[in-house]
Amino acid sequence: MRRIDAIGIGLGIFIAGGLLYVIFQMLGLDSQQAGIWSQALLVLGLIGWLLTYIWRALNNNLTYHQQREEYEQAVLQKRLEEMTPEELAKLQAEIEQQKKAQG
């Protein structure tokens, strides 16, 4: 995420809080109650986002992990493409040997 994205998200949340406050006042709540309810909804939203972040972190489903896996796959693919037929045959023989040893 770029710095401008983080600033935009922060500004958007700030504006959403203000809009919630105004909406609650238009619905008939006094300013104190409107402030409490708008803050409560923003805190609940923050807790919800935090729970989804924790869930993604525990399941290794974050952007960093996905990018790292894609990079590792690309590196392995490039190495395979650069191998000579003799090297590929040797690698395949080693893999079959390991399968026999494990199975």
N, CA, C and O atoms as a GROMACS GRO file, in nm:
protein
  412
    1MET      N    1   0.084  -0.116   0.000
    1MET     CA    2   0.000   0.000   0.000
    1MET      C    3   0.090   0.124   0.000
    1MET      O    4   0.188   0.133   0.074
    2ARG      N    5   0.053   0.216  -0.084
    2ARG     CA    6   0.129   0.339  -0.093
    2ARG      C    7   0.086   0.436   0.018
    2ARG      O    8  -0.020   0.421   0.078
    3ARG      N    9   0.170   0.533   0.043
    3ARG     CA   10   0.141   0.631   0.148
    3ARG      C   11   0.012   0.708   0.117
    3ARG      O   12  -0.067   0.734   0.207
    4ILE      N   13  -0.008   0.743  -0.010
    4ILE     CA   14  -0.129   0.818  -0.047
    4ILE      C   15  -0.254   0.734  -0.024
    4ILE      O   16  -0.360   0.787   0.011
    5ASP      N   17  -0.243   0.602  -0.042
    5ASP     CA   18  -0.357   0.514  -0.016
    5ASP      C   19  -0.392   0.515   0.131
    5ASP      O   20  -0.510   0.523   0.167
    6ALA      N   21  -0.291   0.507   0.217
    6ALA     CA   22  -0.314   0.508   0.362
    6ALA      C   23  -0.377   0.641   0.405
    6ALA      O   24  -0.466   0.644   0.489
    7ILE      N   25  -0.329   0.751   0.346
    7ILE     CA   26  -0.387   0.882   0.378
    7ILE      C   27  -0.532   0.888   0.332
    7ILE      O   28  -0.618   0.938   0.405
    8GLY      N   29  -0.560   0.837   0.214
    8GLY     CA   30  -0.697   0.836   0.163
    8GLY      C   31  -0.791   0.752   0.248
    8GLY      O   32  -0.904   0.792   0.274
    9ILE      N   33  -0.745   0.636   0.292
    9ILE     CA   34  -0.827   0.551   0.377
    9ILE      C   35  -0.855   0.620   0.510
    9ILE      O   36  -0.968   0.619   0.559
   10GLY      N   37  -0.750   0.679   0.569
   10GLY     CA   38  -0.768   0.751   0.695
   10GLY      C   39  -0.867   0.866   0.681
   10GLY      O   40  -0.953   0.886   0.767
   11LEU      N   41  -0.854   0.941   0.573
   11LEU     CA   42  -0.946   1.053   0.548
   11LEU      C   43  -1.088   1.002   0.526
   11LEU      O   44  -1.184   1.062   0.575
   12GLY      N   45  -1.102   0.891   0.454
   12GLY     CA   46  -1.234   0.833   0.430
   12GLY      C   47  -1.301   0.788   0.559
   12GLY      O   48  -1.421   0.807   0.577
   13ILE      N   49  -1.224   0.728   0.649
   13ILE     CA   50  -1.281   0.685   0.778
   13ILE      C   51  -1.320   0.806   0.861
   13ILE      O   52  -1.424   0.805   0.927
   14PHE      N   53  -1.238   0.910   0.859
   14PHE     CA   54  -1.269   1.033   0.931
   14PHE      C   55  -1.400   1.094   0.880
   14PHE      O   56  -1.485   1.135   0.959
   15ILE      N   57  -1.415   1.098   0.748
   15ILE     CA   58  -1.538   1.154   0.688
   15ILE      C   59  -1.657   1.065   0.719
   15ILE      O   60  -1.766   1.116   0.746
   16ALA      N   61  -1.639   0.932   0.715
   16ALA     CA   62  -1.749   0.840   0.748
   16ALA      C   63  -1.797   0.862   0.890
   16ALA      O   64  -1.918   0.859   0.916
   17GLY      N   65  -1.704   0.883   0.983
   17GLY     CA   66  -1.743   0.911   1.122
   17GLY      C   67  -1.825   1.038   1.132
   17GLY      O   68  -1.925   1.042   1.204
   18GLY      N   69  -1.783   1.141   1.060
   18GLY     CA   70  -1.859   1.266   1.061
   18GLY      C   71  -1.997   1.250   1.000
   18GLY      O   72  -2.095   1.305   1.050
   19LEU      N   73  -2.005   1.172   0.892
   19LEU     CA   74  -2.136   1.148   0.829
   19LEU      C   75  -2.227   1.069   0.921
   19LEU      O   76  -2.347   1.098   0.931
   20LEU      N   77  -2.172   0.969   0.989
   20LEU     CA   78  -2.253   0.893   1.085
   20LEU      C   79  -2.307   0.985   1.195
   20LEU      O   80  -2.423   0.974   1.234
   21TYR      N   81  -2.223   1.074   1.243
   21TYR     CA   82  -2.264   1.169   1.346
   21TYR      C   83  -2.380   1.255   1.298
   21TYR      O   84  -2.478   1.273   1.370
   22VAL      N   85  -2.370   1.307   1.178
   22VAL     CA   86  -2.475   1.392   1.122
   22VAL      C   87  -2.603   1.312   1.099
   22VAL      O   88  -2.713   1.361   1.126
   23ILE      N   89  -2.589   1.189   1.050
   23ILE     CA   90  -2.707   1.105   1.026
   23ILE      C   91  -2.778   1.075   1.157
   23ILE      O   92  -2.901   1.082   1.165
   24PHE      N   93  -2.703   1.041   1.260
   24PHE     CA   94  -2.765   1.014   1.390
   24PHE      C   95  -2.834   1.138   1.445
   24PHE      O   96  -2.940   1.127   1.508
   25GLN      N   97  -2.777   1.255   1.423
   25GLN     CA   98  -2.843   1.377   1.468
   25GLN      C   99  -2.972   1.401   1.389
   25GLN      O  100  -3.072   1.446   1.445
   26MET      N  101  -2.969   1.372   1.260
   26MET     CA  102  -3.089   1.389   1.178
   26MET      C  103  -3.198   1.290   1.219
   26MET      O  104  -3.317   1.317   1.201
   27LEU      N  105  -3.158   1.175   1.274
   27LEU     CA  106  -3.254   1.076   1.319
   27LEU      C  107  -3.312   1.110   1.456
   27LEU      O  108  -3.398   1.038   1.507
   28GLY      N  109  -3.266   1.220   1.516
   28GLY     CA  110  -3.326   1.266   1.640
   28GLY      C  111  -3.242   1.249   1.765
   28GLY      O  112  -3.288   1.284   1.874
   29LEU      N  113  -3.124   1.196   1.753
   29LEU     CA  114  -3.038   1.183   1.871
   29LEU      C  115  -2.973   1.316   1.902
   29LEU      O  116  -2.942   1.394   1.812
   30ASP      N  117  -2.952   1.344   2.033
   30ASP     CA  118  -2.879   1.466   2.067
   30ASP      C  119  -2.732   1.449   2.032
   30ASP      O  120  -2.688   1.339   1.998
   31SER      N  121  -2.655   1.556   2.040
   31SER     CA  122  -2.517   1.552   1.992
   31SER      C  123  -2.432   1.452   2.071
   31SER      O  124  -2.344   1.388   2.014
   32GLN      N  125  -2.456   1.440   2.200
   32GLN     CA  126  -2.377   1.346   2.280
   32GLN      C  127  -2.406   1.202   2.240
   32GLN      O  128  -2.314   1.123   2.221
   33GLN      N  129  -2.533   1.168   2.227
   33GLN     CA  130  -2.570   1.032   2.187
   33GLN      C  131  -2.524   1.001   2.044
   33GLN      O  132  -2.478   0.890   2.016
   34ALA      N  133  -2.537   1.098   1.955
   34ALA     CA  134  -2.491   1.079   1.816
   34ALA      C  135  -2.341   1.053   1.814
   34ALA      O  136  -2.294   0.968   1.739
   35GLY      N  137  -2.265   1.125   1.896
   35GLY     CA  138  -2.121   1.104   1.904
   35GLY      C  139  -2.086   0.966   1.957
   35GLY      O  140  -1.997   0.900   1.905
   36ILE      N  141  -2.158   0.923   2.060
   36ILE     CA  142  -2.132   0.792   2.119
   36ILE      C  143  -2.161   0.682   2.017
   36ILE      O  144  -2.080   0.590   2.001
   37TRP      N  145  -2.275   0.690   1.949
   37TRP     CA  146  -2.312   0.585   1.854
   37TRP      C  147  -2.222   0.584   1.730
   37TRP      O  148  -2.188   0.477   1.679
   38SER      N  149  -2.182   0.700   1.683
   38SER     CA  150  -2.094   0.702   1.565
   38SER      C  151  -1.957   0.646   1.603
   38SER      O  152  -1.897   0.573   1.524
   39GLN      N  153  -1.907   0.679   1.722
   39GLN     CA  154  -1.780   0.622   1.766
   39GLN      C  155  -1.791   0.472   1.787
   39GLN      O  156  -1.699   0.397   1.753
   40ALA      N  157  -1.904   0.427   1.842
   40ALA     CA  158  -1.923   0.284   1.866
   40ALA      C  159  -1.920   0.207   1.734
   40ALA      O  160  -1.858   0.101   1.726
   41LEU      N  161  -1.987   0.259   1.631
   41LEU     CA  162  -1.988   0.191   1.502
   41LEU      C  163  -1.849   0.190   1.438
   41LEU      O  164  -1.809   0.091   1.377
   42LEU      N  165  -1.775   0.299   1.452
   42LEU     CA  166  -1.640   0.302   1.397
   42LEU      C  167  -1.547   0.205   1.470
   42LEU      O  168  -1.464   0.140   1.407
   43VAL      N  169  -1.563   0.194   1.602
   43VAL     CA  170  -1.481   0.100   1.679
   43VAL      C  171  -1.518  -0.043   1.641
   43VAL      O  172  -1.429  -0.127   1.626
   44LEU      N  173  -1.646  -0.073   1.624
   44LEU     CA  174  -1.687  -0.207   1.581
   44LEU      C  175  -1.631  -0.239   1.442
   44LEU      O  176  -1.589  -0.352   1.416
   45GLY      N  177  -1.632  -0.141   1.354
   45GLY     CA  178  -1.573  -0.161   1.221
   45GLY      C  179  -1.424  -0.189   1.230
   45GLY      O  180  -1.373  -0.275   1.159
   46LEU      N  181  -1.355  -0.117   1.317
   46LEU     CA  182  -1.211  -0.139   1.337
   46LEU      C  183  -1.184  -0.279   1.393
   46LEU      O  184  -1.092  -0.347   1.349
   47ILE      N  185  -1.265  -0.320   1.489
   47ILE     CA  186  -1.248  -0.454   1.547
   47ILE      C  187  -1.275  -0.561   1.441
   47ILE      O  188  -1.204  -0.661   1.435
   48GLY      N  189  -1.377  -0.541   1.358
   48GLY     CA  190  -1.406  -0.635   1.249
   48GLY      C  191  -1.291  -0.645   1.152
   48GLY      O  192  -1.253  -0.755   1.112
   49TRP      N  193  -1.233  -0.530   1.113
   49TRP     CA  194  -1.119  -0.531   1.022
   49TRP      C  195  -1.001  -0.602   1.086
   49TRP      O  196  -0.932  -0.680   1.021
   50LEU      N  197  -0.978  -0.574   1.214
   50LEU     CA  198  -0.866  -0.636   1.285
   50LEU      C  199  -0.882  -0.788   1.291
   50LEU      O  200  -0.784  -0.861   1.275
   51LEU      N  201  -1.004  -0.835   1.314
   51LEU     CA  202  -1.028  -0.980   1.318
   51LEU      C  203  -1.002  -1.044   1.181
   51LEU      O  204  -0.946  -1.153   1.174
   52THR      N  205  -1.041  -0.977   1.073
   52THR     CA  206  -1.013  -1.032   0.940
   52THR      C  207  -0.863  -1.033   0.913
   52THR      O  208  -0.812  -1.125   0.849
   53TYR      N  209  -0.792  -0.931   0.961
   53TYR     CA  210  -0.647  -0.925   0.941
   53TYR      C  211  -0.580  -1.040   1.017
   53TYR      O  212  -0.491  -1.107   0.963
   54ILE      N  213  -0.621  -1.061   1.140
   54ILE     CA  214  -0.564  -1.170   1.221
   54ILE      C  215  -0.593  -1.304   1.154
   54ILE      O  216  -0.505  -1.390   1.147
   55TRP      N  217  -0.714  -1.322   1.104
   55TRP     CA  218  -0.751  -1.447   1.035
   55TRP      C  219  -0.662  -1.470   0.914
   55TRP      O  220  -0.612  -1.581   0.893
   56ARG      N  221  -0.643  -1.365   0.832
   56ARG     CA  222  -0.557  -1.378   0.713
   56ARG      C  223  -0.413  -1.405   0.752
   56ARG      O  224  -0.345  -1.483   0.685
   57ALA      N  225  -0.365  -1.342   0.860
   57ALA     CA  226  -0.227  -1.364   0.904
   57ALA      C  227  -0.207  -1.507   0.953
   57ALA      O  228  -0.105  -1.568   0.924
   58LEU      N  229  -0.305  -1.560   1.026
   58LEU     CA  230  -0.293  -1.697   1.075
   58LEU      C  231  -0.298  -1.800   0.963
   58LEU      O  232  -0.237  -1.906   0.973
   59ASN      N  233  -0.369  -1.769   0.856
   59ASN     CA  234  -0.382  -1.860   0.742
   59ASN      C  235  -0.280  -1.831   0.632
   59ASN      O  236  -0.290  -1.888   0.523
   60ASN      N  237  -0.183  -1.744   0.659
   60ASN     CA  238  -0.082  -1.705   0.559
   60ASN      C  239  -0.146  -1.661   0.428
   60ASN      O  240  -0.101  -1.698   0.320
   61ASN      N  241  -0.250  -1.582   0.439
   61ASN     CA  242  -0.323  -1.536   0.321
   61ASN      C  243  -0.303  -1.385   0.300
   61ASN      O  244  -0.389  -1.317   0.243
   62LEU      N  245  -0.190  -1.333   0.347
   62LEU     CA  246  -0.161  -1.192   0.329
   62LEU      C  247  -0.096  -1.169   0.193
   62LEU      O  248  -0.041  -1.262   0.133
   63THR      N  249  -0.100  -1.048   0.146
   63THR     CA  250  -0.042  -1.014   0.017
   63THR      C  251   0.106  -1.051   0.012
   63THR      O  252   0.154  -1.101  -0.089
   64TYR      N  253   0.178  -1.026   0.121
   64TYR     CA  254   0.321  -1.056   0.126
   64TYR      C  255   0.345  -1.204   0.101
   64TYR      O  256   0.433  -1.240   0.022
   65HIS      N  257   0.269  -1.290   0.167
   65HIS     CA  258   0.288  -1.434   0.152
   65HIS      C  259   0.256  -1.478   0.009
   65HIS      O  260   0.327  -1.561  -0.048
   66GLN      N  261   0.151  -1.423  -0.047
   66GLN     CA  262   0.113  -1.459  -0.184
   66GLN      C  263   0.221  -1.415  -0.283
   66GLN      O  264   0.256  -1.490  -0.374
   67GLN      N  265   0.273  -1.294  -0.266
   67GLN     CA  266   0.377  -1.245  -0.356
   67GLN      C  267   0.504  -1.329  -0.342
   67GLN      O  268   0.572  -1.357  -0.441
   68ARG      N  269   0.535  -1.368  -0.219
   68ARG     CA  270   0.655  -1.449  -0.196
   68ARG      C  271   0.642  -1.586  -0.263
   68ARG      O  272   0.736  -1.634  -0.325
   69GLU      N  273   0.524  -1.648  -0.250
   69GLU     CA  274   0.503  -1.778  -0.313
   69GLU      C  275   0.511  -1.767  -0.465
   69GLU      O  276   0.571  -1.853  -0.530
   70GLU      N  277   0.451  -1.663  -0.522
   70GLU     CA  278   0.458  -1.643  -0.667
   70GLU      C  279   0.602  -1.623  -0.713
   70GLU      O  280   0.642  -1.674  -0.818
   71TYR      N  281   0.680  -1.548  -0.636
   71TYR     CA  282   0.821  -1.525  -0.670
   71TYR      C  283   0.898  -1.656  -0.665
   71TYR      O  284   0.976  -1.686  -0.757
   72GLU      N  285   0.878  -1.735  -0.560
   72GLU     CA  286   0.949  -1.862  -0.548
   72GLU      C  287   0.914  -1.956  -0.664
   72GLU      O  288   1.001  -2.024  -0.717
   73GLN      N  289   0.787  -1.959  -0.702
   73GLN     CA  290   0.745  -2.042  -0.815
   73GLN      C  291   0.811  -1.994  -0.945
   73GLN      O  292   0.855  -2.076  -1.026
   74ALA      N  293   0.817  -1.862  -0.964
   74ALA     CA  294   0.879  -1.808  -1.085
   74ALA      C  295   1.028  -1.841  -1.089
   74ALA      O  296   1.081  -1.873  -1.195
   75VAL      N  297   1.095  -1.833  -0.975
   75VAL     CA  298   1.239  -1.865  -0.970
   75VAL      C  299   1.261  -2.012  -1.003
   75VAL      O  300   1.349  -2.045  -1.082
   76LEU      N  301   1.180  -2.100  -0.943
   76LEU     CA  302   1.194  -2.243  -0.972
   76LEU      C  303   1.166  -2.274  -1.119
   76LEU      O  304   1.236  -2.354  -1.180
   77GLN      N  305   1.064  -2.210  -1.175
   77GLN     CA  306   1.030  -2.232  -1.316
   77GLN      C  307   1.146  -2.186  -1.405
   77GLN      O  308   1.180  -2.255  -1.501
   78LYS      N  309   1.205  -2.072  -1.373
   78LYS     CA  310   1.317  -2.022  -1.453
   78LYS      C  311   1.436  -2.116  -1.444
   78LYS      O  312   1.503  -2.142  -1.544
   79ARG      N  313   1.462  -2.168  -1.324
   79ARG     CA  314   1.574  -2.263  -1.308
   79ARG      C  315   1.550  -2.390  -1.388
   79ARG      O  316   1.642  -2.444  -1.450
   80LEU      N  317   1.425  -2.438  -1.387
   80LEU     CA  318   1.393  -2.558  -1.465
   80LEU      C  319   1.412  -2.534  -1.615
   80LEU      O  320   1.464  -2.620  -1.686
   81GLU      N  321   1.370  -2.416  -1.661
   81GLU     CA  322   1.383  -2.384  -1.803
   81GLU      C  323   1.529  -2.374  -1.845
   81GLU      O  324   1.563  -2.402  -1.960
   82GLU      N  325   1.617  -2.333  -1.753
   82GLU     CA  326   1.758  -2.315  -1.786
   82GLU      C  327   1.838  -2.445  -1.776
   82GLU      O  328   1.953  -2.449  -1.820
   83MET      N  329   1.779  -2.551  -1.721
   83MET     CA  330   1.852  -2.677  -1.703
   83MET      C  331   1.865  -2.751  -1.837
   83MET      O  332   1.776  -2.745  -1.923
   84THR      N  333   1.977  -2.818  -1.852
   84THR     CA  334   1.998  -2.900  -1.971
   84THR      C  335   1.918  -3.030  -1.956
   84THR      O  336   1.879  -3.064  -1.844
   85PRO      N  337   1.895  -3.102  -2.066
   85PRO     CA  338   1.822  -3.230  -2.056
   85PRO      C  339   1.891  -3.329  -1.961
   85PRO      O  340   1.824  -3.406  -1.892
   86GLU      N  341   2.023  -3.327  -1.958
   86GLU     CA  342   2.095  -3.418  -1.869
   86GLU      C  343   2.069  -3.382  -1.722
   86GLU      O  344   2.050  -3.470  -1.638
   87GLU      N  345   2.069  -3.252  -1.693
   87GLU     CA  346   2.042  -3.208  -1.556
   87GLU      C  347   1.899  -3.243  -1.515
   87GLU      O  348   1.875  -3.283  -1.401
   88LEU      N  349   1.805  -3.227  -1.608
   88LEU     CA  350   1.665  -3.263  -1.579
   88LEU      C  351   1.651  -3.412  -1.551
   88LEU      O  352   1.579  -3.451  -1.459
   89ALA      N  353   1.720  -3.495  -1.629
   89ALA     CA  354   1.714  -3.640  -1.608
   89ALA      C  355   1.773  -3.676  -1.472
   89ALA      O  356   1.719  -3.760  -1.401
   90LYS      N  357   1.883  -3.612  -1.437
   90LYS     CA  358   1.946  -3.637  -1.307
   90LYS      C  359   1.852  -3.596  -1.193
   90LYS      O  360   1.839  -3.668  -1.095
   91LEU      N  361   1.788  -3.481  -1.208
   91LEU     CA  362   1.695  -3.433  -1.105
   91LEU      C  363   1.577  -3.529  -1.091
   91LEU      O  364   1.536  -3.560  -0.980
   92GLN      N  365   1.523  -3.574  -1.203
   92GLN     CA  366   1.412  -3.667  -1.198
   92GLN      C  367   1.453  -3.799  -1.131
   92GLN      O  368   1.375  -3.856  -1.055
   93ALA      N  369   1.572  -3.846  -1.158
   93ALA     CA  370   1.621  -3.969  -1.095
   93ALA      C  371   1.633  -3.950  -0.944
   93ALA      O  372   1.599  -4.041  -0.868
   94GLU      N  373   1.680  -3.833  -0.901
   94GLU     CA  374   1.690  -3.805  -0.758
   94GLU      C  375   1.553  -3.802  -0.692
   94GLU      O  376   1.536  -3.852  -0.581
   95ILE      N  377   1.455  -3.744  -0.760
   95ILE     CA  378   1.319  -3.735  -0.706
   95ILE      C  379   1.259  -3.875  -0.693
   95ILE      O  380   1.197  -3.907  -0.591
   96GLU      N  381   1.278  -3.958  -0.795
   96GLU     CA  382   1.226  -4.095  -0.789
   96GLU      C  383   1.294  -4.175  -0.678
   96GLU      O  384   1.229  -4.258  -0.613
   97GLN      N  385   1.422  -4.151  -0.657
   97GLN     CA  386   1.494  -4.218  -0.548
   97GLN      C  387   1.438  -4.180  -0.413
   97GLN      O  388   1.422  -4.264  -0.325
   98GLN      N  389   1.407  -4.050  -0.397
   98GLN     CA  390   1.350  -4.002  -0.271
   98GLN      C  391   1.210  -4.060  -0.248
   98GLN      O  392   1.175  -4.094  -0.135
   99LYS      N  393   1.131  -4.070  -0.355
   99LYS     CA  394   0.997  -4.129  -0.343
   99LYS      C  395   1.005  -4.275  -0.299
   99LYS      O  396   0.927  -4.319  -0.215
  100LYS      N  397   1.098  -4.349  -0.356
  100LYS     CA  398   1.114  -4.489  -0.318
  100LYS      C  399   1.159  -4.502  -0.173
  100LYS      O  400   1.114  -4.591  -0.102
  101ALA      N  401   1.247  -4.413  -0.129
  101ALA     CA  402   1.297  -4.416   0.009
  101ALA      C  403   1.186  -4.383   0.109
  101ALA      O  404   1.183  -4.438   0.219
  102GLN      N  405   1.095  -4.293   0.071
  102GLN     CA  406   0.987  -4.253   0.160
  102GLN      C  407   0.872  -4.352   0.159
  102GLN      O  408   0.807  -4.372   0.262
  103GLY      N  409   0.845  -4.412   0.047
  103GLY     CA  410   0.726  -4.497   0.030
  103GLY      C  411   0.753  -4.638   0.060
  103GLY      O  412   0.664  -4.722   0.050
   0.00000   0.00000   0.00000
